[in-house]
Amino acid sequence: MAQTTFDEDELFGEATEEARADVEEHLRNAKAALPTADAVWETDADNVLGALNGLRSALDTGDATEELRQAKKSYVMGERAGAFEDDEELAAEIEDVTELLGTIEDAHEQVGELTSTIPGLRSQLEEAHAEGADAEADDADAEEAEA
């Protein structure tokens, strides 16, 4: 009966390739889950609030955070095992996606704040202009009464 032997270096090489493939796949999935440039840039809204709501929706990162987490987890495992000793390119790509995701999340939060602020601001402006119009009407009435 023949016995299968496993060369440790060969197994380690296979494990390294699999770990790298996992990292690359999760990075691809993370990038694919990010909003497109057109989704963030273009709008069909009729007003500012509609544009902000559309932008907030466009800035949703979907599964990108989880995919990036999985990529980092696979990378850390491979790195600690010594599989990625000479691979600054993969680490840089992870860092780039991390920074981009952070920027998108910050923008999403800022747009959310604006979306909450704009309706109240509009109401205040309408009230201010209505009060100004009422004061002008009162002044005109007073002038007519004096005449």
Backbone as JSON, one array per atom type, in Angstrom:
{
  "sequence": "MAQTTFDEDELFGEATEEARADVEEHLRNAKAALPTADAVWETDADNVLGALNGLRSALDTGDATEELRQAKKSYVMGERAGAFEDDEELAAEIEDVTELLGTIEDAHEQVGELTSTIPGLRSQLEEAHAEGADAEADDADAEEAEA",
  "N": [[0.84, -1.17, 0.0], [0.64, 2.12, -0.91], [1.95, 5.01, 0.58], [0.92, 8.3, 1.1], [2.92, 11.12, 0.97], [3.5, 14.25, 2.46], [5.01, 17.11, 1.58], [6.28, 19.57, 3.57], [7.12, 22.15, 2.77], [5.92, 22.33, 0.28], [3.21, 22.15, 0.98], [3.04, 24.44, 2.54], [3.53, 26.36, 0.61], [1.26, 26.02, -1.01], [-0.71, 26.76, 0.85], [0.0, 29.41, 1.24], [-0.51, 30.49, -1.29], [-3.29, 30.09, -1.37], [-4.1, 31.69, 0.79], [-3.32, 34.2, -0.12], [-4.94, 34.36, -2.39], [-7.43, 34.4, -1.14], [-7.29, 36.89, 0.22], [-7.04, 38.64, -1.98], [-9.47, 38.1, -3.3], [-11.38, 38.97, -1.41], [-10.68, 41.66, -1.3], [-11.29, 42.45, -3.93], [-14.06, 42.02, -3.84], [-14.74, 43.86, -1.85], [-14.09, 46.29, -3.11], [-15.89, 46.13, -5.25], [-18.27, 46.4, -3.9], [-18.29, 49.02, -3.16], [-19.64, 52.34, -3.72], [-20.28, 53.53, -7.07], [-18.48, 55.98, -9.01], [-20.14, 57.54, -10.65], [-22.62, 57.15, -9.41], [-22.31, 58.61, -7.1], [-21.84, 61.14, -8.09], [-23.82, 61.97, -9.98], [-27.26, 63.08, -10.23], [-30.84, 62.86, -10.07], [-32.51, 64.48, -8.82], [-35.06, 66.81, -7.77], [-34.74, 68.83, -6.01], [-32.68, 70.24, -3.37], [-32.82, 68.67, -1.01], [-33.7, 66.23, -2.04], [-31.49, 65.65, -3.63], [-29.53, 65.39, -1.66], [-30.54, 63.2, -0.2], [-30.39, 61.26, -2.2], [-27.62, 61.23, -2.6], [-26.76, 60.39, -0.08], [-27.79, 57.81, -0.07], [-26.34, 56.8, -2.23], [-23.82, 56.77, -1.16], [-23.74, 54.57, 0.44], [-22.01, 51.86, 1.67], [-22.51, 49.2, 1.55], [-21.61, 45.82, 1.52], [-18.95, 46.27, 1.7], [-17.39, 46.93, 3.97], [-17.43, 44.57, 5.52], [-16.26, 42.79, 3.7], [-13.73, 43.93, 3.44], [-12.84, 43.6, 6.04], [-12.67, 40.8, 6.13], [-10.66, 40.45, 4.23], [-8.51, 41.71, 5.53], [-8.32, 40.05, 7.77], [-7.6, 37.58, 6.61], [-5.18, 38.39, 5.51], [-3.67, 39.09, 7.8], [-3.48, 36.6, 9.06], [-1.99, 35.18, 7.12], [0.29, 36.8, 7.05], [1.33, 36.59, 9.66], [2.0, 33.95, 9.58], [4.12, 34.1, 8.0], [3.77, 34.19, 5.31], [3.48, 36.41, 3.7], [5.78, 37.98, 3.63], [7.34, 39.53, 1.82], [5.54, 41.21, 0.58], [4.6, 44.06, 0.05], [2.92, 45.32, -1.66], [0.35, 44.15, -1.55], [-0.34, 44.78, 1.09], [-0.36, 47.56, 0.86], [-2.48, 47.9, -0.9], [-4.61, 47.01, 0.67], [-4.52, 49.0, 2.62], [-5.1, 51.26, 1.05], [-7.77, 50.72, 0.25], [-8.94, 50.7, 2.76], [-8.59, 53.39, 3.57], [-10.09, 54.7, 1.57], [-12.64, 53.65, 2.07], [-13.04, 54.7, 4.62], [-13.14, 57.45, 4.0], [-15.46, 57.52, 2.43], [-17.35, 56.7, 4.33], [-17.15, 58.84, 6.15], [-18.06, 60.94, 4.5], [-20.67, 60.05, 4.05], [-21.74, 60.29, 6.62], [-21.53, 63.1, 6.98], [-23.21, 64.03, 4.92], [-25.57, 62.95, 5.84], [-25.95, 64.5, 8.14], [-26.32, 67.03, 6.96], [-28.66, 66.47, 5.52], [-30.44, 66.22, 7.59], [-30.39, 68.79, 8.6], [-31.13, 70.68, 6.59], [-34.05, 70.73, 6.01], [-35.06, 71.98, 8.37], [-33.67, 74.4, 8.29], [-34.73, 75.47, 5.96], [-37.4, 75.88, 6.77], [-37.01, 77.81, 8.78], [-35.99, 79.92, 7.24], [-38.19, 80.41, 5.57], [-40.02, 81.3, 7.51], [-38.68, 83.59, 8.42], [-38.68, 85.2, 6.13], [-41.41, 85.43, 5.73], [-42.16, 86.84, 8.0], [-40.81, 89.21, 7.49], [-42.18, 90.07, 5.2], [-44.7, 90.45, 6.29], [-44.17, 92.59, 8.02], [-43.51, 94.58, 6.17], [-45.97, 94.85, 4.89], [-47.53, 95.79, 7.0], [-46.29, 98.28, 7.41], [-46.93, 99.53, 4.99], [-49.7, 99.63, 5.21], [-49.92, 101.35, 7.38], [-48.88, 103.71, 6.31], [-50.81, 104.26, 4.36], [-52.98, 104.76, 5.98], [-52.24, 107.12, 7.22], [-52.31, 108.84, 5.12]],
  "CA": [[0.0, 0.0, 0.0], [1.46, 3.33, -1.03], [1.62, 6.03, 1.57], [1.08, 9.64, 0.56], [3.75, 11.99, 1.81], [3.24, 15.67, 2.25], [6.17, 17.95, 1.76], [5.85, 20.76, 4.31], [7.32, 23.35, 1.96], [4.89, 22.33, -0.76], [1.94, 22.48, 1.65], [3.1, 25.85, 2.93], [3.39, 27.12, -0.64], [-0.16, 25.98, -1.38], [-1.45, 27.56, 1.83], [0.32, 30.8, 0.95], [-1.27, 30.86, -2.49], [-4.7, 30.15, -1.0], [-4.29, 32.86, 1.64], [-3.23, 35.38, -1.0], [-6.15, 34.36, -3.22], [-8.53, 34.86, -0.27], [-7.14, 38.33, 0.43], [-7.35, 39.31, -3.24], [-10.9, 37.97, -3.58], [-12.11, 39.86, -0.51], [-10.42, 43.04, -1.73], [-12.12, 42.67, -5.14], [-15.46, 42.12, -3.4], [-14.89, 45.13, -1.13], [-14.12, 47.35, -4.12], [-17.13, 46.01, -6.02], [-19.39, 46.85, -3.06], [-18.24, 50.48, -3.0], [-20.46, 53.05, -4.71], [-19.57, 53.97, -8.28], [-18.26, 57.43, -9.09], [-21.34, 58.14, -11.23], [-23.69, 57.13, -8.41], [-22.05, 59.69, -6.14], [-21.75, 62.43, -8.78], [-25.01, 62.33, -10.73], [-28.53, 63.08, -9.49], [-32.07, 63.16, -10.8], [-33.36, 65.14, -7.82], [-35.7, 68.09, -8.11], [-34.36, 69.85, -5.03], [-31.47, 69.94, -2.59], [-33.08, 67.55, -0.11], [-33.69, 65.02, -2.86], [-30.1, 65.39, -4.02], [-28.82, 64.89, -0.48], [-31.01, 61.84, 0.07], [-29.8, 60.4, -3.23], [-26.19, 61.11, -2.32], [-26.59, 59.55, 1.11], [-28.01, 56.43, -0.51], [-25.23, 56.41, -3.11], [-22.62, 56.59, -0.34], [-23.86, 53.35, 1.22], [-20.88, 50.99, 1.31], [-22.96, 47.81, 1.42], [-20.81, 44.78, 2.15], [-17.52, 46.59, 1.56], [-16.73, 46.88, 5.28], [-17.24, 43.17, 5.89], [-15.29, 42.19, 2.78], [-12.41, 44.45, 3.82], [-12.5, 42.92, 7.3], [-12.25, 39.45, 5.78], [-9.35, 40.57, 3.56], [-7.51, 41.99, 6.57], [-8.17, 38.85, 8.59], [-6.81, 36.61, 5.84], [-3.83, 38.93, 5.37], [-2.99, 38.97, 9.1], [-3.15, 35.18, 9.25], [-0.89, 34.86, 6.23], [1.47, 37.56, 7.45], [1.88, 35.97, 10.88], [2.58, 32.66, 9.19], [5.29, 34.39, 7.18], [3.44, 33.98, 3.91], [3.47, 37.67, 2.96], [6.94, 38.75, 4.08], [7.83, 40.46, 0.81], [4.4, 41.66, -0.21], [4.12, 45.39, 0.44], [1.86, 45.72, -2.6], [-0.94, 43.7, -1.01], [-0.59, 45.6, 2.28], [-0.69, 48.91, 0.39], [-3.83, 47.85, -1.47], [-5.52, 46.95, 1.81], [-4.52, 50.34, 3.23], [-5.82, 52.16, 0.13], [-9.21, 50.45, 0.35], [-9.32, 51.13, 4.11], [-8.69, 54.85, 3.55], [-11.23, 55.06, 0.72], [-13.85, 53.3, 2.8], [-13.17, 55.71, 5.68], [-13.57, 58.7, 3.37], [-16.86, 57.36, 2.03], [-18.15, 56.68, 5.56], [-17.18, 60.22, 6.65], [-18.95, 61.71, 3.62], [-22.03, 59.58, 4.32], [-22.14, 60.92, 7.88], [-21.7, 64.54, 6.75], [-24.42, 64.21, 4.11], [-26.68, 62.66, 6.74], [-26.14, 65.69, 8.98], [-26.93, 68.05, 6.1], [-30.02, 66.05, 5.21], [-31.25, 66.53, 8.77], [-30.36, 70.23, 8.85], [-31.72, 71.48, 5.51], [-35.48, 71.03, 6.16], [-35.24, 72.97, 9.43], [-33.16, 75.67, 7.77], [-35.73, 75.97, 5.0], [-38.54, 76.39, 7.55], [-36.59, 79.06, 9.42], [-35.91, 80.95, 6.2], [-39.56, 80.75, 5.18], [-40.59, 82.11, 8.59], [-38.01, 84.9, 8.43], [-39.17, 85.98, 4.99], [-42.84, 85.71, 5.96], [-42.2, 87.93, 8.99], [-40.38, 90.42, 6.78], [-43.28, 90.47, 4.31], [-45.77, 90.97, 7.16], [-43.74, 93.91, 8.5], [-43.64, 95.52, 5.05], [-47.4, 95.07, 4.68], [-47.97, 96.65, 8.1], [-45.78, 99.62, 7.13], [-47.72, 100.07, 3.87], [-51.03, 99.94, 5.75], [-49.78, 102.53, 8.24], [-48.7, 104.86, 5.42], [-52.11, 104.54, 3.74], [-53.87, 105.32, 7.0], [-51.8, 108.49, 7.45], [-52.58, 109.65, 3.93]],
  "C": [[0.88, 1.23, 0.0], [0.98, 4.35, -0.01], [1.9, 7.4, 0.96], [1.93, 10.43, 1.52], [3.44, 13.43, 1.44], [4.5, 16.44, 2.57], [5.7, 19.25, 2.42], [6.02, 22.04, 3.5], [6.25, 23.46, 0.87], [3.54, 22.72, -0.17], [1.91, 23.95, 2.04], [2.93, 26.74, 1.7], [1.93, 27.16, -1.09], [-0.99, 26.85, -0.44], [-1.23, 29.05, 1.6], [-0.49, 31.3, -0.25], [-2.76, 31.0, -2.18], [-5.0, 31.38, -0.15], [-4.27, 34.13, 0.79], [-4.48, 35.49, -1.87], [-7.36, 34.83, -2.41], [-8.48, 36.37, -0.07], [-7.55, 39.08, -0.84], [-8.84, 39.25, -3.56], [-11.71, 38.91, -2.69], [-11.88, 41.32, -0.87], [-11.24, 43.38, -2.98], [-13.58, 42.86, -4.75], [-15.71, 43.42, -2.67], [-14.97, 46.28, -2.12], [-15.41, 47.33, -4.92], [-18.33, 46.51, -5.23], [-19.4, 48.36, -2.84], [-19.13, 51.15, -4.04], [-19.62, 53.43, -5.93], [-19.42, 55.48, -8.25], [-19.5, 58.13, -9.64], [-22.49, 58.18, -10.23], [-23.54, 58.26, -7.41], [-22.16, 61.05, -6.82], [-23.07, 62.88, -9.39], [-26.26, 62.26, -9.86], [-29.69, 63.39, -10.43], [-33.02, 63.95, -9.91], [-33.9, 66.46, -8.32], [-35.31, 69.2, -7.15], [-33.15, 69.37, -4.23], [-31.68, 68.74, -1.68], [-33.09, 66.23, -0.87], [-32.29, 64.64, -3.29], [-29.32, 64.82, -2.84], [-29.25, 63.47, -0.12], [-30.43, 60.86, -0.94], [-28.32, 60.18, -2.99], [-25.94, 60.22, -1.12], [-26.79, 58.09, 0.75], [-26.85, 55.93, -1.37], [-23.97, 56.13, -2.31], [-22.71, 55.37, 0.59], [-22.78, 52.37, 0.75], [-21.26, 49.52, 1.25], [-22.09, 46.85, 2.19], [-19.31, 45.09, 2.13], [-16.78, 46.48, 2.89], [-16.45, 45.44, 5.68], [-16.22, 42.49, 4.98], [-13.87, 42.66, 3.11], [-11.94, 43.78, 5.11], [-11.99, 41.51, 7.02], [-10.88, 39.46, 5.08], [-8.25, 40.8, 4.58], [-7.25, 40.76, 7.43], [-7.31, 37.81, 7.87], [-5.36, 37.08, 5.7], [-3.05, 38.77, 6.67], [-2.59, 37.52, 9.35], [-1.96, 34.79, 8.38], [0.4, 35.55, 6.62], [2.13, 36.94, 8.68], [2.5, 34.62, 10.6], [3.81, 32.85, 8.32], [5.03, 34.25, 5.69], [3.55, 35.25, 3.07], [4.66, 38.55, 3.32], [7.36, 39.82, 3.09], [6.7, 41.08, -0.01], [3.84, 42.98, 0.29], [2.97, 45.84, -0.44], [0.48, 45.35, -2.07], [-1.31, 44.51, 0.23], [-1.0, 47.01, 1.88], [-2.1, 48.94, -0.19], [-4.88, 47.79, -0.37], [-5.64, 48.33, 2.45], [-5.28, 51.33, 2.35], [-7.33, 51.97, 0.24], [-9.73, 50.9, 1.72], [-9.52, 52.64, 4.15], [-9.89, 55.31, 2.72], [-12.55, 54.79, 1.43], [-14.1, 54.3, 3.93], [-13.66, 57.04, 5.14], [-15.05, 58.64, 2.99], [-17.76, 57.38, 3.26], [-18.25, 58.07, 6.17], [-18.14, 61.07, 5.82], [-20.41, 61.33, 3.87], [-22.57, 60.23, 5.59], [-22.41, 62.42, 7.7], [-22.96, 64.83, 5.94], [-25.66, 63.94, 4.97], [-26.99, 63.85, 7.64], [-26.79, 66.81, 8.17], [-28.39, 67.73, 5.79], [-30.96, 66.35, 6.38], [-31.39, 68.02, 8.99], [-31.17, 71.04, 7.84], [-33.22, 71.73, 5.68], [-35.76, 72.07, 7.25], [-34.78, 74.35, 9.0], [-34.17, 76.29, 6.8], [-36.92, 76.58, 5.75], [-38.2, 77.72, 8.22], [-36.51, 80.2, 8.41], [-37.3, 81.37, 5.74], [-40.22, 81.64, 6.23], [-39.99, 83.51, 8.6], [-38.52, 85.78, 7.29], [-40.65, 86.32, 5.13], [-42.99, 86.85, 6.96], [-41.8, 89.25, 8.35], [-41.47, 90.95, 5.87], [-44.43, 91.05, 5.12], [-45.42, 92.36, 7.66], [-43.87, 94.95, 7.4], [-45.11, 95.84, 4.78], [-47.96, 95.99, 5.76], [-47.53, 98.09, 7.88], [-46.59, 100.28, 6.02], [-49.11, 100.45, 4.35], [-50.98, 101.2, 6.6], [-49.63, 103.79, 7.39], [-50.01, 105.25, 4.76], [-53.05, 105.19, 4.74], [-53.51, 106.77, 7.29], [-52.2, 109.39, 6.29], [-53.99, 110.07, 3.81]]
}
